[in-house]
Amino acid sequence: MRVIDPEGNQVGIIPIYKALATAADFGLDLVEISPNAKPPVCKIMDYGRYKYELTKKRQEAKKKQSAFQVKEIKVRPKTDKHDLQTKIGHIKKFLGKKDKVKVTVIFRGREITLSDLGRNLLATIAEETDEIAIVEQYPKFEGRTMVMLLSPK
């Protein structure tokens, strides 16, 4: 197997028992780095410290991942213009924070016959937010609600 010493210098291709003896001389462990290589590559290092550094790297990578949330805005088919503008302001704020927004139109009782109003309301919201958002899921019915999903550009 090919052996690399703690400083990163190649010791050479030596048998396993000699590699283990060399690692014992350094007071460290023999760790197989690349098992599929011909010959396999091993490095003399402190295995506990190696595992610790790997977990640290994973944690750093996890911190840099962007996690988004799905925020929900609920409106009714007869929502007034000013109230709608307020809701659109909230939607823009959420999209600015890189969150997805689920816009829900809730129909109660006989309002289910006003599905055109709900569709027009969602189209208005999509138009108002088209510079910062894309429609990920177009309006569709789910029971007594109509749902549209917006995501930031």
N, C-alpha and C positions, 0 to 999 in steps of 0.2 A: 504494500500500500504506500501511497505517496504521503509523506508527513511534512507538516509545516510547524515550525517552532513558535513559541509565544510572541516573538518579535515580528513574525510574518515571513521569516526566511525559510526557504525550502531545505529540509534536511536531506530529502531524496526518497528513493523507493527502497523501503526496507521491510523485512518480515514483521508480522504483528507482535511477536514477543519482544523484538528489539524496540519497536515503537512504544510498547507499554513500559519497558525499562527506561527509555528516554523520558517519558512523561513522569515516571516515578522519580527520576533524578531531579527534574524541575519542581517536583512536589505538586503537580497539576494533573488534570484528567486528559485522556485521549478521546476526542470527540470526532465522530464521523460527520464530515461536512457534506460530501457529495458521494453517496453510495453507488450511484449509477455510472460514475466515471470509470474509465479503464486506465490505470488501476484506481481503486477507491481513494478519495482524498480525506485525510484525517488531520486535525489540528490539535496541538497541545494547548489547552486553556483551562481556566477555572470554570467548570460547568455550571455551578451555582450562579456565578456572576453573569454568565452567558444567558441563562434563563431569565435572570432579573432584567437584563438589558432588553431582551425580546419583549417581555411584558411591558416595559416602559415605552418601547417603540409602538406597540399595539395601542396603548393608552393615548399616546400623542396622536396617532392616526385617527383614533376614535373621536378625539376632541375636535379635529379639523373637519369632520364630517358634518354636513349641514342637515339638520333634521327639520322638516317642515311639518306644520300642523294643518289640519283641515278645519277652518273656521266656518260657522254656519250663520247665515243671515236669513231670517224668516220674514216674509211679507204676505199680505193678503191681496186678493185680486182687485179690491177697491181701495188700495193704499193711495193716499193723496200725493200730489207732485212734490210738495215740500218734504213730507216724510220720506218719500222715495229718494230725494236728493241727499237727505241725512244718511240713509242706508248706503247709498252709493259712496258717500264720504268714508263710511266705515269700511266698505269693501276695498276702496283704494288704499286705506291705511293698512289693512291686512296684507294686501298684495305687495305693498311697499316693504313689508317685513318678510317677504318671500314665503308667505303662507298661502295655501290653496283656500278657495272660498266656495262653499256649497250654498247656493241661493235656492231657497225653498219657498214656493208659493203654496199656502195652505188654503184648501177649499173646505168650507163648512156648510152643512145642510144642502140647500138648493144652489149654492154658489158653484157647484160642480158643472152646472150648465154654462158658466162663464169662463170656460177653458181658453177661449180666444183672448180674453182680457189678461189672463195669466201668462199666456204665450207672448203677448205684446209687451207685458211688463218685463219679462225676462229678456226680450229682444232689446228693449230700451236700456236695461242694465248692461247688456253685452256691448251695445253701441257706446255708452258713456265710458266704459272701461277698456275700450279696444286698444288704446295706446299703451297700456301697461299690462294687459291681460290677454290670454287666449282662452277660447272656450274649449275646455278639455272634454266635457260631456254636454252635448246639446240637450235642450229641455225634453224631458220625458216624464210620463206619469208613473208614480209609484203609489197606488191606492188613491187616497184623496189629496195627494200632494203632487206638485210638479217640481222637478229638481233639475238644476243646471250646475255644472262644476266649472269654476274658473281657476286658472293657474297663472302665475306671473310669467312674463316674457323673459 
